Amino acid sequence: MRTIPITAAASCALLLLISACASGGDAEPGKGGKADAPLTAYMDALYDIDYQKVHTEEENLIASCMQEAGFEYIPREISSADYGDDDETFEFTEDYAAREGYGYSSPEPESDDAEPVDPNADYLAAMSESERAAYELALWGEQDEPIDDEAEYEWDWTKAGCSGKASNEAWAASPMAAFEDPAYADLNEQISRLYDEAYADPKIAAVDATWSACMNEAGYDFAQVLDANNSFADQYSALWQAADPEAGTDKAAEAALREREVATAVADARCQKEAGYDETLMEVVIAYEKEFVDQHKAELDAWVSQYATAPKASK
């Protein structure tokens, strides 16, 4: 079985936030951008992956496996357009906030493209009910028992048919493998603690206070920058959990929540800019990262050398 380590998920979330706050993207060295964050560079190397290539390999592996099981399977074509622009720089600006809020309720972008056609549709349509059941069992494997919402779920690829076998093989060299290796578990845990320490730095506390005062003037009561976003994560979670299985969410409540989300996000973006939050966060994180890399460079080099799909981060 393969599971997602909590520390890996936490580190990833923090790194994404740190990367996003560098509004200049991969800025010139010395300008306080991502290029100056040495540990983030290591993590970028570990997380970077050619999704189109992996999914194409996965589809081909499914086809081979299904053929061995006595069925035909035409691999689905994977377009690079399905994955967006990896080089696009995200900036949490007032304009963005006015359009998207924090992103919880932003509508799906309209597209003129038709839904992709399943290349196996005709083959499946010609099957009898029993043949199709056998086909789906070979493809998807045994269906899992209902999942307890409170329990930790472990996906067992060995019970997921050809799709599980192909996924396990195609993604074996994915970033997840790097964070599942027990040889680097302690290093991964130290990285998670590093960002906790960075966010507890007095400089961050000071800029949080400035931001909080700005938000108070706008009518909002939050102590830290992360609190505003997290409050809407909680509210949307409650809304979705209360949704009727057939009717869905309460549309009036959802519309009111989105209105509050957008208004709060606009004020948040303005106050972050006025407080200099991005610049301070990057300054603090870069300092913590440089010290960490100096202390753990040999381990990080070994980790990246073994698992990275991007160019090696060390210089």
Phi, psi and omega in degrees: 000150178239132179234161179265116180297138180300319182295324179295315180296319180295316180298319180298314181299318180293319180294323178297318179296316180296318179297319182294327185285347175279083190299341178272005181067221179279079185289170177295144177305139179091355182258008177078024179256189183302329183298338181266000183262093189294324179287323176300325178296320176297315182294323177301319180296323180286324184274342183293134180204145177273092185298322180298318180295316182293317180294324176296316177298319180299314179298320179293324177292322176298315181300317180295316180295317181294325177296319177296330179276359177094018180235162173266148175209119178267120181302139176284138178284134180250124181261143177297338179294339180291346186248002177070196183254108181294339184269358181292131181268128179270134175229125177274085182255171177297323178297315179298313182300323180294330179274316192246350188063230173264004177094001183285328186238011182296135183292154176295139179297139178290145181218140177274353183287138177286158177300139180298140180273132178289118181294348180261006186300313182295320179298317180290322182297332182277355183276154170282171181299318180290323178295319180292323178297319179293322178298312182292327176294319179294323183283314189253345180077197181288139178284136179289155173292156177308139185270129173290122183301334183271348185265152176284131183263131176243119180277124180254103185296336182291345179254010186251024175063205182294328179294320179292317179298316181293319180297315181298319182286316184292325184262010182301328180261017180285171178305330183299324181299323181296325183269356176261351182287117181297339180295336182244015182297318181293319178297317179298319179295321179295324178295317178300317179292328180302314182287329173299318180293321180298317181290342178268003182296143180304328180294322178291320178301320181293317181287329174299319180296319178295316178297317181298319179297320178297316179294323178299319178297330180273359177099017182240144184244088176228141182271325184230155182304317183293340184296322184296308179299314183298327181297323180281331172301317179293318183293320178290324177300316178296320179297314182291323180292331180273359184296144175287135182304330182258315185276341180086205183283162173290108187296323179293318179294322180293320179295319179294321179293319179296321179299317178292321180300311182296315181298317180294317181296321178298313178297320179300310181299318179296315182291324176299318180294316181294326181278349183069036186297312182303312183296318181292317180300313181295321178301313181292313183298317180299319179297315179295319182294317181299317179296320181294316181296321177301322183278333188235024187300318182298317179294317181295319178299318180295319181297311181292320180299324182281325190240343189295142172255351177257169177304149183301139187280328186291154181236000000 
